[in-house]
Amino acid sequence: MYEDYKKYPNLSKLPNELKDSLDKIENNKEMNKAFGKEVIKSFVKLRTSELKDFNDNEKFDKSKPITKWERQNTLDC
């Protein structure tokens, strides 16, 4: 848990949900300018698809360090 937030009162809070993060990335002018709108659109589309697949096939459990879905889909080791 991040506890130093009081040292940075003007720092924006990150979204709690991945979907909200993807929305912020998609609508961020600086990110779109730096990477190009098509790259950002492609990234958001890919991550949205992964998020849907995860939600359709897995139950998130904060008490576990990693899910079976994450092992099968995101780890290359």
C-alpha positions as a printed NumPy array, in Angstrom:
array([[  0.   ,   0.   ,   0.   ],
       [  1.321,   3.387,  -0.981],
       [  1.738,   5.529,   2.125],
       [  3.758,   8.564,   0.988],
       [  0.837,  10.269,  -0.77 ],
       [  0.818,  13.141,   1.754],
       [  4.239,  14.221,   0.481],
       [  2.729,  14.833,  -2.979],
       [ -0.589,  16.652,  -2.545],
       [ -0.797,  17.736,  -6.194],
       [ -0.151,  14.311,  -7.661],
       [ -3.209,  12.815,  -9.328],
       [ -4.496,   9.531,  -7.941],
       [ -4.273,   6.554, -10.287],
       [ -7.524,   4.782, -11.205],
       [ -8.506,   1.74 ,  -9.142],
       [ -9.9  ,  -0.144, -12.123],
       [ -8.01 ,  -1.238, -15.234],
       [-10.847,  -0.124, -17.518],
       [-10.609,   3.382, -16.062],
       [ -6.856,   3.363, -16.718],
       [ -7.424,   2.371, -20.33 ],
       [ -9.946,   5.197, -20.723],
       [ -7.412,   7.671, -19.34 ],
       [ -4.686,   6.432, -21.687],
       [ -7.006,   6.562, -24.686],
       [ -8.013,  10.149, -23.936],
       [ -4.568,  11.436, -22.922],
       [ -3.379,  14.072, -25.411],
       [  0.294,  13.678, -24.516],
       [  0.236,   9.891, -24.946],
       [ -1.588,  10.176, -28.269],
       [  0.892,  12.773, -29.49 ],
       [  3.957,  10.817, -28.315],
       [  2.943,   7.377, -29.594],
       [  0.351,   8.247, -32.222],
       [ -3.405,   7.75 , -32.017],
       [ -3.304,   4.444, -33.898],
       [ -0.745,   2.928, -31.499],
       [ -2.768,   4.015, -28.461],
       [ -5.978,   2.751, -30.074],
       [ -4.339,  -0.606, -30.799],
       [ -2.903,  -0.867, -27.263],
       [ -6.282,  -0.087, -25.669],
       [ -8.04 ,  -2.577, -27.965],
       [ -5.568,  -5.334, -27.03 ],
       [ -5.735,  -4.665, -23.292],
       [ -9.544,  -4.383, -23.381],
       [ -9.675,  -7.777, -25.081],
       [ -7.352,  -9.265, -22.46 ],
       [ -9.403,  -7.736, -19.66 ],
       [-12.606,  -9.209, -21.103],
       [-10.96 , -12.624, -21.457],
       [ -9.722, -12.437, -17.869],
       [-13.142, -11.416, -16.532],
       [-14.839, -14.172, -18.531],
       [-12.482, -16.899, -17.321],
       [-11.115, -15.918, -13.924],
       [-12.205, -14.644, -10.563],
       [ -9.857, -12.002,  -9.152],
       [ -8.717, -12.795,  -5.621],
       [ -6.579, -10.196,  -3.834],
       [ -5.393, -12.807,  -1.364],
       [ -3.496, -14.679,  -4.106],
       [ -0.336, -13.273,  -5.668],
       [ -1.186, -14.428,  -9.198],
       [ -4.086, -16.125, -10.923],
       [ -4.083, -19.181, -13.158],
       [ -5.118, -16.96 , -16.088],
       [ -2.128, -14.668, -15.524],
       [  0.23 , -17.647, -15.452],
       [ -1.172, -18.984, -18.702],
       [ -1.483, -15.695, -20.567],
       [  1.088, -13.22 , -19.359],
       [  4.149, -15.052, -18.061],
       [  6.723, -16.266, -20.544],
       [  8.633, -18.427, -18.106]])
